[in-house]
Amino acid sequence: MRKLLVVALVAVVVTLGAVPAYAALSESLSSEAPTSVDGTSATAVFDVGDRHIREVRYVDRSTLIYTFTLVNDGRLPLRVEGLEPLPRKPTLLTYKKLEDDHGAAEFTIGAGDRELVHLSMLMSACERLSARAGSFATEVRLRISRLSVIDKVVTVQLPEELHTGSAREAYCPRSTSKSRPPG
């Protein structure tokens, strides 16, 4: 009976300790403005209903750098270890890397802290879309670790929906009459 009581007591202590620990580890990573864009000659920001959209001009085979702030909403520091593939990739924007403001691909964000980051994307594949089609980038998936042992992948919504439209034929040099769908 005494052994059973000790086992039950240990189970309660572990459970009570695990719940706050799990809560601390599962708190979210989020993003916020201000934002900026480099790598294109034109950009505009506007609202459509409750959506906040940043429109950027497509430049074939150019690198677009989208800058925003990552916020560690948790009670423990976390380490960003890199990008993970998205379940649905934007057609015109291929994610290449995410770096902090010092150019590091792996970096730590303290509990409750913010870090300015730069998301590099290759603008390509305009020859696969009609000239009026567009593509949205709305999130990043990041591989993170907490306490150097707990690895997980989190999805972070971008502070704006990043949109670019497929270039007209003159600005999409690899397009042919057969590479683009009608429209």
C-alpha positions in Angstrom: 0.0 0.0 0.0 2.8 2.3 0.9 4.5 1.8 -2.5 1.2 2.5 -4.3 0.9 5.8 -2.3 4.4 6.8 -3.2 3.8 6.0 -6.9 0.6 8.0 -6.9 2.3 11.0 -5.1 5.2 10.9 -7.7 2.6 10.9 -10.5 0.8 13.9 -9.1 4.1 15.8 -8.7 5.2 15.0 -12.2 1.8 16.0 -13.6 1.7 19.3 -11.7 5.2 20.0 -12.9 4.6 18.9 -16.4 1.5 21.0 -17.0 3.2 24.4 -16.4 6.3 23.2 -18.2 4.2 22.1 -21.2 2.3 25.5 -21.1 5.6 27.4 -21.1 6.9 25.3 -24.0 3.8 25.5 -26.1 3.3 29.3 -26.0 3.4 30.9 -29.3 5.9 32.7 -31.5 4.3 35.6 -33.3 5.1 38.4 -35.7 4.5 42.1 -35.8 5.2 45.3 -37.7 7.0 47.4 -38.6 7.7 45.7 -41.9 9.7 46.6 -45.0 10.6 45.2 -48.4 13.8 45.3 -50.5 14.3 43.8 -54.0 11.5 45.4 -55.9 10.8 48.8 -57.2 7.3 49.2 -56.0 5.3 48.2 -53.0 1.9 49.3 -51.5 0.1 48.4 -48.3 -3.7 48.4 -48.0 -6.6 46.8 -46.1 -9.3 44.7 -47.7 -11.9 44.0 -44.9 -9.9 42.5 -42.0 -6.9 41.5 -44.3 -3.7 43.6 -44.2 -2.0 43.2 -47.6 1.4 44.3 -48.9 1.5 44.3 -52.7 4.9 44.0 -54.3 6.0 44.3 -57.9 7.2 41.0 -59.3 10.8 41.0 -60.7 11.7 37.7 -62.4 14.6 35.9 -60.7 15.1 38.7 -58.2 15.5 38.2 -54.4 12.8 39.8 -52.3 13.7 40.5 -48.7 10.7 40.9 -46.4 11.7 42.4 -42.9 9.5 42.0 -39.8 9.7 41.3 -36.1 9.5 37.9 -34.4 8.1 38.0 -30.9 8.7 35.2 -28.3 5.5 35.2 -26.4 6.7 32.5 -24.1 8.3 32.4 -20.6 11.4 30.6 -21.8 14.1 31.6 -24.4 13.8 29.9 -27.7 16.3 29.2 -30.5 15.2 29.6 -34.1 17.1 26.9 -36.1 15.8 27.6 -39.6 12.9 27.4 -42.1 10.7 24.3 -42.6 8.8 23.7 -45.9 5.3 25.1 -46.1 2.4 22.7 -46.8 1.3 25.0 -49.7 4.1 27.0 -51.3 3.3 30.4 -52.9 3.7 29.9 -56.6 5.8 33.1 -57.4 7.8 33.2 -54.1 10.2 30.5 -53.0 11.4 30.9 -49.4 15.2 30.7 -49.3 16.3 31.7 -45.7 15.4 33.6 -42.6 18.1 35.6 -40.8 18.3 37.9 -37.8 19.5 41.5 -38.1 23.1 40.3 -37.7 22.9 37.8 -40.6 22.7 34.7 -38.5 20.5 31.8 -39.7 20.3 30.4 -36.2 19.6 32.8 -33.3 18.0 33.0 -29.8 15.1 35.1 -28.8 14.8 35.7 -25.0 11.6 35.2 -23.1 9.2 38.1 -24.0 11.8 39.5 -26.4 11.6 40.6 -30.0 14.0 40.0 -32.9 14.1 41.8 -36.3 14.3 39.2 -39.0 14.8 39.1 -42.8 12.9 36.5 -44.9 14.6 36.1 -48.4 12.4 34.8 -51.2 13.2 34.2 -54.8 10.7 35.6 -57.2 10.3 33.0 -60.0 7.9 30.8 -62.0 5.9 33.7 -63.7 5.9 31.5 -66.8 3.6 29.1 -65.1 0.8 31.6 -64.4 -1.3 33.8 -66.6 -0.4 37.5 -66.6 -3.3 38.4 -64.3 -2.7 35.6 -61.7 -1.2 36.3 -58.3 0.4 34.6 -55.3 0.2 35.2 -51.6 2.8 34.5 -48.9 1.0 34.5 -45.5 3.2 32.4 -43.1 6.5 30.9 -42.3 7.2 27.6 -40.6 10.2 27.6 -38.3 12.1 24.9 -36.5 12.7 26.0 -33.0 14.1 24.6 -29.8 13.6 25.5 -26.1 16.1 24.6 -23.4 18.3 23.1 -26.2 16.3 19.9 -26.1 12.7 20.4 -27.0 12.5 20.7 -30.8 9.3 21.5 -32.6 8.0 23.2 -35.8 5.8 26.3 -35.4 3.8 28.2 -38.0 4.0 32.0 -37.7 1.6 34.2 -39.5 3.3 37.1 -41.2 2.2 40.6 -40.1 0.8 41.2 -43.6 -0.3 39.0 -46.4 2.5 39.5 -49.0 1.1 39.5 -52.6 2.7 39.6 -56.0 1.2 39.3 -59.4 2.5 37.4 -62.4 4.4 39.7 -64.7 3.1 40.5 -68.2 4.8 38.7 -71.1 7.5 41.4 -71.7 8.7 41.1 -68.0 8.5 37.3 -67.9 11.4 36.3 -70.2 11.0 32.5 -70.0 7.3 32.5 -70.8 6.1 31.0 -74.1 2.7 30.6 -75.7 2.6 27.1 -74.3 4.0 27.8 -70.8 1.2 30.1 -69.6 -2.4 29.1 -69.2 -4.9 31.4 -71.0 -6.3 34.3 -69.1 
